[in-house]
Amino acid sequence: MDNEFPITLVILDRPYKMKVTAEEEETIRKAVHRINQRAGEYKKAFAYKDMQDILAMMSVEMSTKIIKLEENDQYVNSKLMSKLEEIENVLDQEQ
């Protein structure tokens, strides 16, 4: 973590300072852009005035997406392991 440097991120009009590596900076900036963009969409669509409400709804949305991705990842890994076992069994039979 010696190669970290400070950056300032503006999320919903509030500045946040953090240290990042060069490798993660672009991803973090994309994430902040997406957060601000999605917050604007929530603000327009639902007429939320309190940023706390917007952040709460975005947290639910993003957490739901993460859970779905994790479940999909587990499913894919399960299928992959099953196929690898089938291949291993075929190879064992040929020996």
C-alpha positions in Angstrom: 0.0 0.0 0.0 3.0 2.2 -0.4 1.8 3.4 -3.8 -1.4 5.0 -2.5 -2.2 8.7 -3.1 -5.0 10.9 -1.9 -8.0 11.8 -4.0 -11.2 13.7 -3.3 -14.4 12.3 -4.5 -17.7 14.2 -4.6 -20.7 12.1 -3.8 -24.1 13.8 -3.8 -22.4 17.2 -3.5 -20.2 16.2 -0.5 -16.5 15.8 -0.8 -14.8 12.6 0.6 -11.1 12.2 0.8 -9.5 8.8 0.4 -6.3 7.1 -0.5 -6.2 4.9 -3.5 -3.7 3.0 -5.7 -3.3 3.9 -9.4 -4.9 0.5 -10.3 -8.1 1.2 -8.4 -8.6 4.9 -9.0 -10.5 4.6 -12.4 -12.8 1.9 -10.9 -13.6 4.1 -7.9 -14.2 7.2 -10.0 -16.6 5.1 -12.2 -18.4 3.9 -9.1 -18.8 7.5 -7.8 -20.0 8.6 -11.2 -22.6 5.8 -11.2 -23.7 6.7 -7.7 -24.2 10.3 -8.5 -26.0 9.4 -11.8 -28.3 6.9 -10.1 -29.0 9.3 -7.3 -30.1 11.9 -9.8 -32.5 9.4 -11.4 -34.0 8.5 -8.0 -34.4 12.2 -7.2 -36.3 12.9 -10.4 -38.4 9.7 -10.5 -39.5 9.6 -6.9 -39.2 13.3 -5.9 -37.1 12.5 -2.9 -35.7 15.6 -1.3 -33.7 14.0 1.5 -30.4 12.5 0.4 -30.7 9.9 3.2 -33.8 8.4 1.4 -32.0 8.3 -1.9 -29.0 6.6 -0.4 -31.2 4.1 1.4 -33.0 3.2 -1.8 -29.7 3.0 -3.7 -28.3 0.7 -1.0 -31.2 -1.7 -1.4 -30.8 -1.7 -5.2 -27.1 -2.2 -5.2 -27.2 -4.9 -2.4 -29.8 -6.8 -4.4 -27.6 -6.7 -7.5 -24.6 -7.9 -5.5 -26.7 -10.8 -3.9 -27.9 -11.8 -7.4 -24.3 -11.8 -8.8 -23.1 -13.8 -5.8 -25.9 -16.4 -6.3 -25.2 -16.5 -10.0 -21.5 -17.0 -9.3 -22.2 -19.9 -6.9 -24.5 -21.5 -9.6 -21.8 -21.1 -12.3 -19.1 -22.5 -10.0 -21.4 -25.4 -9.1 -22.0 -26.2 -12.7 -18.4 -25.8 -13.6 -17.4 -28.2 -10.8 -20.0 -30.7 -12.0 -18.6 -30.6 -15.5 -15.0 -30.9 -14.4 -16.0 -34.0 -12.3 -17.7 -35.5 -15.4 -14.5 -34.8 -17.5 -12.4 -36.3 -14.7 -14.6 -39.4 -14.7 -14.3 -39.8 -18.4 -10.6 -39.5 -18.3 -10.4 -42.0 -15.4 -12.4 -44.5 -17.4 -10.1 -44.2 -20.4 -7.0 -45.1 -18.4 
